[in-house]
Amino acid sequence: MEKEDTEKPDDIPSGDTEVKKAKKNSRDMTEGTIWKHIVMFAIPLLIGNFFQQFYNAVDSVVVGNYVSKQALAAVGSTGPVINTLVGFFMGLSTGAGVVISHYFGKKDDRELHEAIHTTVLMTLLLCVVMTIVGIAMVPFMVNFMKTPQDVVKESTEYLRIYFAGVTGLMVYNMGSGILRAVGDSRRPLYFLCISSVINIVLDLVFVIVLDMGIAGVAWATVISQVISAGMVLVVLTRTHENYRLDLKDLHLSMRILKRICVIGFPAGLQMAVTSFSNVFVQSYINRFGSACMAGWTSYNKVDQFVILPMQSLSLAATTFVGQNVGARQMERAHEGRKTALRISIYVTVVLTVILFAAATPIIRMFTPDEEVLRYGRIFVQFMAPFYVCCCFNQITAGTLRGFGDANGPMLIMLCSFVLFRQIYLAVSTYLVSSIYVVAFAYPAGWIVCSLAIGFYYRKTRASLKNKA
């Protein structure tokens, strides 16, 4: 007994200290002030997403100013192709995050362990598939979008390099999704900030110093993503928390995989199909030439900054709702949705006013070409007033997924962003050949989606109370 008492102070404190440090990184949202949980969780996501979009914008700034407007057009036109494949995976990661947040909220360590190891192995297997399919699809997708001949070479080169290194992106996003599911949004932020700085430095070195053109931008992105993936894996494998990853214990639990797919597959299908439908939209944009494509690219880079707050708050709502559903606190989960929506609307209105007023100097950062500038300004000022509509559909969709209802948001978003949008484009462009008509396809889809998903949420709220 005396020997045991003597050793106890040496053995126990270090472990306790590590556990306490680890617990500081997770966030239990089942108690405490709702708006504080949502804001404190969303802010690191917002900053991280800002850095991610910032280095994407730097890609375009460097290409637009130091390569050519054709290269700028190529970077932008490849977005829908990349998002078609990556979007499906991101949907699966959403499903995994919801499942993990449920087990974390229940404090079920055994099931949490199963979910995390199944998620990681699933990701590694999908990395192989996405790499092969992505590279194989490049020629078809470039032709399918009716890409102008002066942009084909750059688009093809960029896509092939991007998909060759897509593993880094997938591993980082799934790993950071696991951390967010347990309430840790700070460390994914740190990793994203580091990789963003690396990406920007490599952009400047590869393009300006080494004159690698669009290939330099692609390689800079791939290298930075691999580094961020490595950092998130180090955290998961070294933590002393209950979400620790043991690479030797990787396995597929078919029961857990089924749960992930039930929630994640609809979300992934929705993201992939929506992104694929944007390929059609891009083909309409491409008809107006490379200057219009470059202007659309510039607008899209700006657009991503405006929607960051609502996206971050949507993810915060998903985690908040997921944990509270796990703890069977349904009314608290619904209150989380209201809080996230209010904050999202306030922030988006302010950003929209700033964007509308400063459209010209913002677009001028991407290119000195006056024709490209004209198109970019048209897109920014025409689309800005409709951003507030996105707050409703994004926050509500995130809430429904947190409840485990992925089918409702999937069907509504597919009908709004794909079916309705494509019908609108086919009919309207047949009647009128105008870039304004093409651009309005996006706001029209946002409005329809917000109305439909709001109605669906109110109708199903009673049944959602019984979900756990």
Secondary structure, 3 states (H helix, E strand, C coil): CHHHHHHHHHHHHHHHHHHHHHHHHCCCCCCCCHHHHHHHHHHHHHHHHHHHHHHHHHHHHHHHHHCCHHHHHHHHHCHHHHHHHHHHHHHHHHHHHHHHHHHHHHCCHHHHHHHHHHHHHHHHHHHHHHHHHHHHHHHHHHHHCCCCHHHHHHHHHHHHHHHHCHHHHHHHHHHHHHHHHCCCCHHHHHHHHHHHHHHHHHHHHHHHHCCCCHHHHHHHHHHHHHHHHHHHHHHHHHCCCCCCCCHHHCCCCHHHHHHHHHHHHHHHHHHHHHHHHHHHHHHHHHCCCHHHHHHHHHHHHHHHHHHHHHHHHHHHHHHHHHHHHHCCCHHHHHHHHHHHHHHHHHHHHHHHHHHHHCHHHHHHCCCCCHHHHHHHHHHHHHHHHHHHHHHHHHHHHHHHHHCCCCHHHHHHHHHHHHHHHHHHHHHHHHHCCCHHHHHCHHHHHHHHHHHHHHHHHHHHHHHHCCCC
